[in-house]
Amino acid sequence: MNSEARRQAMARLLTERRIGTQRALLSALRREGFHATQATLSRDLVRLGARRVSRPDGAWYEVDGGAAAQRAEALRGLVLGLSCNGSLAVIRTAVGAASAVARAIDDARLPEVLGTIAGDDTIFVAPAAGVTPRRLAARLGGVLGVEGEGRGARSGGRGRLGLP
């Protein structure tokens, strides 16, 4: 079975029930016929925009299926590249699109993002306290559908900007 089918199964499982650990998610996926390593599972969780939330009645993974995530998906084709340095993540967009993409990031209220500053075709994204720029870039790459984590890395070009 392919990775897209696995991610769809993950999203369904996380929507249908409260799963608090990656080990429990791996077990649920195996019962459905999917096999993955913990590293693959972690990457899939990032691509899905899943996050572990803590509530008074427990902690579990949630998949954001709200309007902010849908808006970010709609803007994915406008993102041309993603890189980071020692302090910030930098997103390159089509000319005139930076403000709309930054607004979608702000509206998504990602816990890894402290804030954004948008120009015409460039966005500076500051990581929240305790979040490394590399981790921020990985999270943004998952949400925006581009690769580019790491110091000075960029997306693989326009051909890599499809939806996950």
N, C-alpha and C positions, 0 to 999 in steps of 0.2 A: 504494500500500500504506500502511496506517496505522502510526502511531507504535508501537502495542503490538506489531504484527508485527515491526517493525524491532528493538525492544528484545528480543523473543524470539530473533530471529536473532543479535543481538549476544551474548546470554547463551549461546546454543548454541556460537557460534564461540569465545568465550572459554573455554568449558569443554572443547571438543574440541582446541584447539591453543594454543600459546603465542604470543600476539601482544604485542609489546613497545611499539608506538607507536600513536598515534591514526591516523596516516597509513596504517599497515598495516591497521588495523581498518577504516578507510574503504574501502580497496581491496578487502578481503574482502567487505564489505557490498555494494559495487558489483557484484562478480562474482555476487552472489546477487540482484541486481535492486533493491537499495535505494539511494536517493540521499539524502545528508544533508550538512549543512555541519559544519564542525569544532565550531561552537558547539552545534549540536543533538547531536552525538556526545558532547560533554562533559556536557551535561545528562542524556542517556540513561545515561551511565556512572554518574553520581551516583544517578539513580533506581534503577539496578540494584544499587547498593551495590558496584560494582566498584572495585578499588583496584590500583594498580601496586605490585607487590612486587619486591624485589631479593633474589635468591638467589645462591649461589656460582656457579651455572651460567647466570646471566643475569637479566634483569628483564623482567617481563611483567604483563599485567592478569589479575586473578583475580576471579571472581564468588563471593561468599560464599553458598554454598548450605547452610550448616550449621544446626544447631538454634537457635543464637542469632538468626539472621536470620529463621527461621520463627517464633520466639517474638515478635520485634519486629513481624512482619506481623500476627500474631494480635491484638496489642494496638493496632494502628493506629486502630481505631474509638474508642478511649478518649482519643485526643489531640485536643484542641479548638483549640489554637493554638500558635504558635511565634513568638518574637520575640527580638531581641538588642539589646544596648546596646554600649557601648565595651569591656566586659570579659567578659560572659557571654551565653549563650543561655538563654532561659527558655521552658519548655514548660508549657502549661496542659492539665490533663487532667480527665476526669470525676472527681467527688468520690470519694476513696478509691483512685484508680488510679495516683497518682504513683509510689508505691513499686514497683509491678510494672513500669511503663514504665521507670523508672530502672534497675531490675535488668536488664531486657532490653538497655538501652543499655550498661550495664557489661559484661554477658556477651558482647556483640557485639565488644568490644575494638577499637572504631574508633580508628584512629591519631590522629584529630583531637580525641579526648576525653581530658582529663586526669582528670576525675572528675565525679560527680553528687552532688547533695544533694536529697533528696525530702521534701516536706511531704505534705499530704493531697491537694491538687489542683495543686501547682506543683512543678516541678523546675528547679533551677539547674544548668546544665552549664558547667563550666569548660573552655576550650580548652587543648589541649596547647601547649607552647612553639612559637612561630612560626606558630601558626594564629590567624587573625583570628576574632572572634566571628561575623562575616558568613559566612565560609567554613564555620565550624562549624554555623551555622544552616542553610546550604544542604545540608550533608551530612546533618544530622539530618532535615531536611525530606524528603530523598530516601528515607531509611530508614523514616521514619514515615508517609510519604504525605501530607504537608501542605506548603503553601507558607508562607513567612514569613521569608525571609532579609531582612536589612537592619535598620536602626535603627528599632525600634518597630513593625515590620511584624507582622501577624497572619495567621492562615489566613483563607481566604475563607469560612469558615463550615462547618457540618457537611456540606454538600453536596460539599465538596472533599476529603473524607477517605477516598475510595475507594482501593482498591489500584491501583498503577500498571499 
